[in-house]
Every structure is written in structure tokens, then in C-alpha cells.
Amino acid sequence: MAEEVAPAVRRAAHSPALRHTARAGLLGYALIHLLVAWLALQLAWGLGRARTAGRSADSAGALDVLAESPLGDGLLWVLAASLAGLCLWQAVEVLRHHRGVPPPGPRRREALGQLGKTVGTALLYGFLAVSAVRAALGVRSGRRAEEETVRGVLGWPGGQVLVVAVALVVVGIGAYHVRKGWRSDFLGEIELSTVSPALRALTHRTAQAGFVLKGVALVLVGAVVGWAAVTVDADSATGLDGALRTVATSPVGPAALTVVATGLAAFAGYLLARARHPVG
């Protein structure tokens, strides 16, 4: 059976349709980051307060911005399809590279770590695709829904431990982003040999800043969610939006949120470069 599946997986991985869809998904993912960056700036400096009072500064808020645009429904369906393509691409990568697990040792730990990362990325893209579909159908989710979800989980037996565990995972993902950016481990994901040295350097530094600052934002999210679990305060455990609003109330709030917004926009630049100059 494995011998029959492997050629099909290889064909799917090199399918032009799948690769083009994945590149479109990267563009859509970049758009979400840019919109969240803009929402963070609005939160920091009070821009468009009347229009954005009930909008969360996260991916849900970004989808709301698209839904309220003149081409809202069409954009959301295109975004959902492209993100679903990204999810499928990652699923194919799982089957392509992780059909066998190496013997016990460093290589097994590395393979399992890579497998977990790829599966997690596929789940993220799938979640965003479903969220885009829900937004296209008129289903809105925001801070109130997130608060109710967290409050419900905190009410479970062991719910605090579960939320703290999730928070620690988010902190770990953030630390991974910081490490990846600091060490420039993303360079193998972009083919820059054909661009000018100046553009190559600009892309490198932009992506580096994007990974590091997005990682810092994720660490902040994990810290806020974890603290909310410890103090049983579901009102503040609302992911990125809750973390940004917590920062906004500090004396350095506007400046800190501006740095976060810059990082999210820089990460969008990395995604655009990856879509424009894919490896392979």
C-alpha cells in the first residue's frame, strides 16, 4: 500500500495547481497579517475609533474588515479556498516527508518535531479557512465568543491546567519564531538567488524582523492567557486581541503596539517573498 501511495503523494506535491493555490494562500495569509497590523495601530493610537469599537485586533477582526469591504463575500470565499489549499499542501508535505519514523535517537526527535510543526501549520491554515467561510456566511466571532469559550474551559475539571498548557505551547511557538528569525533559519524557504543583492538583503532583514517580533507577540499572548488562567479571569484570556489590549493600557502601550504592528507587517513581507520566490 505504501508503495502505491508514495508516487501519488509525489505527484500531488509537484502538482502545478496545488503549488499555485498554496502561493495564493500565502498571499491571503500575508493580507491577514497586514490587516491585523493595521488593527493594532488603530488600537494603539485610537484611529477610526467609532468604526472599529467592537472589532478585535486579531484574525477575526481582519476577516471582519474584509467582510465589510465592497467585495467582501467574494474576497472571503477566495481567501477561504486559498487557505484550504495551503492546508492541503501542508497535509501532502506530512505524507511526503514523514511516512516513516527513524530509529530512536536524535534523528527521530528531529523528525517528530518537524512532523508536529507541519501538522500544526496545517491545522492553523485549516482553522483560518473555516473562519473565512464562517465570515462569508455572516457568522461573526469576536471577544465575547472567545471569553465564553475560555470561561467554559476554565469551568471544566482541570480546565485551568489545560488553559495554562495551551498558553505554554503558544509561548513555545513564539520562542521558536524568535529563534528562527534570529538565526535566519527561514532562508531555506525562499529562493533569492535570482534577485539583486540589495533586494536579497532587504528581504532577509524584513523577514528576520517579522519572525522575531511576531514571536515576541506570541510570547505575550501566551503570557496573558496563562495569567488569565491562573487568576481565573476569562475576560482577559482572548488571545492576541486580549494581549494587545493589555499592552495598550500600559504607559508604553502605543509604542509597544506600533512595534508589534511593524513586526506583523514585516512577517507579511516574508510571506509575500515566499509566495513570489518559492523553493523548488
C-alpha positions in Angstrom: 0.0 0.0 0.0 2.8 2.4 0.9 4.4 1.8 -2.5 1.2 2.8 -4.2 0.6 5.9 -2.1 4.2 7.3 -2.4 4.0 8.1 -6.2 0.6 9.7 -5.8 1.9 11.9 -2.9 4.9 12.9 -5.0 2.6 13.8 -7.9 0.4 15.8 -5.7 3.3 17.6 -4.1 4.5 18.7 -7.5 1.1 19.5 -8.9 1.1 23.0 -10.5 -2.5 23.5 -9.4 -1.6 22.8 -5.7 1.5 24.9 -5.8 -0.3 27.9 -7.4 -3.1 27.5 -4.8 -0.5 27.4 -2.0 1.1 30.6 -3.3 -2.3 32.3 -3.4 -2.8 31.1 0.2 0.5 32.7 1.3 -0.8 35.9 -0.3 -4.0 35.6 1.7 -2.1 34.9 4.9 0.0 37.9 4.3 -3.1 40.0 3.9 -4.4 38.8 7.2 -1.2 39.9 8.9 -1.3 43.3 7.3 -4.9 43.8 8.4 -4.1 42.7 12.0 -1.1 45.1 11.9 -3.5 47.9 10.9 -6.0 47.0 13.7 -3.1 47.0 16.2 -2.2 50.6 15.1 -5.8 51.6 15.4 -5.9 50.2 18.9 -2.6 51.9 19.8 -3.5 55.4 18.5 -7.3 55.4 18.6 -7.6 55.6 14.8 -11.2 55.1 13.4 -12.5 54.5 17.0 -16.2 54.8 16.1 -15.9 52.4 13.2 -13.8 49.7 15.0 -15.1 49.9 18.5 -16.4 46.3 18.5 -13.7 44.8 16.3 -11.0 42.5 17.7 -7.3 43.1 16.8 -6.7 39.6 15.5 -7.5 37.3 12.6 -11.2 37.5 13.4 -11.1 41.3 13.2 -9.1 41.1 9.9 -11.9 38.9 8.4 -14.5 41.4 9.7 -12.6 44.2 7.8 -12.8 42.1 4.6 -16.4 41.2 5.1 -17.3 44.9 5.4 -15.4 45.8 2.2 -17.3 46.3 -1.1 -16.2 42.9 -2.4 -16.4 41.3 1.0 -18.1 38.0 0.3 -16.1 37.3 -2.8 -12.8 38.1 -1.1 -13.6 35.9 1.8 -14.5 32.9 -0.4 -11.3 33.4 -2.4 -9.4 33.6 0.8 -11.0 30.5 2.2 -10.2 28.5 -0.9 -6.6 29.6 -1.0 -6.1 28.9 2.7 -7.7 25.5 2.3 -5.1 24.9 -0.5 -2.4 25.8 2.0 -3.8 23.4 4.5 -3.9 20.6 1.8 -0.3 21.5 0.8 0.9 21.0 4.3 -1.0 17.8 4.6 0.7 16.5 1.5 4.0 17.5 3.0 3.3 15.4 6.0 2.6 12.4 3.8 5.6 13.1 1.6 8.3 13.6 4.3 7.0 11.7 7.3 5.8 8.3 6.1 8.5 6.6 8.1 9.9 7.4 11.6 13.6 7.0 12.0 15.0 4.7 14.7 15.3 6.1 18.3 17.8 8.8 18.6 18.4 12.5 17.6 17.1 11.9 14.0 13.8 10.6 15.4 13.4 13.6 17.7 14.1 15.9 14.9 11.6 14.1 12.6 8.9 14.1 15.2 9.5 17.8 15.9 9.2 18.6 12.2 6.1 16.4 11.9 4.4 18.2 14.8 5.3 21.6 13.3 3.9 20.7 9.9 0.7 19.2 11.3 0.2 22.3 13.5 0.7 24.6 10.5 -1.8 22.6 8.5 -4.3 22.9 11.4 -3.7 26.7 11.6 -4.4 27.1 7.9 -7.5 24.9 8.1 -8.8 26.9 11.0 -8.3 30.2 9.1 -10.0 28.7 6.1 -13.0 27.7 8.2 -13.1 31.1 9.8 -13.1 32.8 6.4 -16.1 30.6 5.4 -17.9 31.5 8.5 -17.3 35.1 7.9 -18.5 34.8 4.3 -21.7 33.2 5.7 -22.2 36.1 8.1 -21.1 34.3 11.3 -19.1 36.7 13.3 -16.8 35.8 16.2 -15.0 38.2 18.5 -14.0 38.9 22.1 -17.4 37.9 23.5 -17.3 34.4 21.9 -13.6 33.9 22.9 -14.4 34.9 26.5 -17.3 32.4 26.7 -15.1 29.7 25.3 -12.3 30.3 27.8 -14.8 30.6 30.6 -16.3 27.3 29.7 -13.0 25.6 29.5 -11.9 27.1 32.9 -15.1 25.5 34.3 -14.0 22.0 33.4 -12.3 19.8 35.9 -8.6 20.5 35.3 -9.6 23.4 33.0 -7.1 25.8 34.5 -4.3 23.3 33.8 -5.5 22.8 30.2 -5.5 26.6 29.5 -2.1 27.0 31.1 -0.8 24.2 29.0 -2.2 25.9 25.9 -0.5 29.1 27.0 2.8 27.4 27.4 2.5 25.9 23.9 1.8 29.4 22.5 4.9 30.7 24.4 6.9 27.9 22.9 5.7 28.7 19.4 6.6 32.3 20.0 10.1 31.4 21.2 10.5 29.2 18.1 9.7 32.2 15.9 12.2 34.4 17.7 14.9 31.7 17.4 14.1 31.1 13.7 14.3 34.8 12.9 17.4 35.4 15.0 19.3 32.6 13.3 17.8 33.3 9.8 16.6 29.7 9.6 13.9 30.8 7.2 16.3 31.4 4.3 15.9 27.9 3.0 12.2 28.6 2.4 12.8 31.5 -0.1 14.7 31.2 -3.4 16.6 34.6 -3.6 19.5 33.6 -5.9 17.9 35.3 -8.8 17.3 38.7 -7.2 19.7 41.6 -6.7 22.0 41.7 -3.6 20.2 44.8 -2.3 16.7 43.2 -2.6 18.1 40.0 -1.1 19.4 41.9 1.9 16.2 43.8 2.3 14.1 40.7 2.2 16.4 38.9 4.7 16.2 41.7 7.2 12.5 42.2 6.8 11.8 38.5 7.3 14.1 38.4 10.2 12.3 41.3 12.0 9.0 39.7 11.1 9.8 36.4 12.7 11.4 37.9 15.8 8.6 40.5 16.5 5.8 38.0 15.7 7.4 35.6 18.1 7.5 38.3 20.8 3.8 38.9 20.2 3.0 35.2 20.5 5.0 35.0 23.8 2.9 38.0 25.0 -0.3 36.2 24.1 0.8 33.0 25.9 1.7 35.0 29.0 -1.6 36.9 29.1 -3.6 33.7 28.5 -1.6 31.9 31.2 -2.1 34.7 33.7 -5.8 34.8 33.0 -6.0 31.0 33.6 -4.1 31.3 36.9 -6.3 34.2 38.1 -9.5 32.6 36.5 -10.1 35.8 34.6 -11.7 34.8 31.3 -12.3 38.4 30.3 -8.6 38.9 29.6 -7.9 35.5 28.0 -8.9 36.4 24.5 -5.8 35.6 22.5 -3.9 38.2 20.5 -6.7 40.8 20.9 -6.6 40.4 24.7 -2.8 40.6 24.8 -2.7 43.7 22.7 -5.4 45.4 24.8 -3.5 44.6 27.9 -0.4 46.2 26.4 -2.4 49.2 25.2 -3.2 50.1 28.9 0.4 50.3 29.9 2.4 53.5 29.8 4.4 52.3 26.7 1.3 50.9 25.1 1.2 52.9 21.8 4.9 52.5 21.2 4.8 48.7 22.0 1.8 48.1 19.8 3.4 50.0 17.0 6.4 47.7 17.2 4.1 44.7 17.2 2.3 46.1 14.2 5.6 46.7 12.4 6.6 43.1 13.1 3.3 41.7 11.7 3.7 43.8 8.6 7.3 42.6 8.2 6.1 39.0 8.6 3.7 39.7 5.8 6.7 40.8 3.7 8.3 37.4 4.3 5.1 35.6 3.2 4.9 37.7 0.0 8.6 36.9 -0.7 7.9 33.2 -0.1 4.9 33.3 -2.5 6.9 35.2 -5.1 10.1 33.2 -4.8 9.2 29.7 -3.7 11.9 27.0 -3.3 11.6 24.1 -5.7 
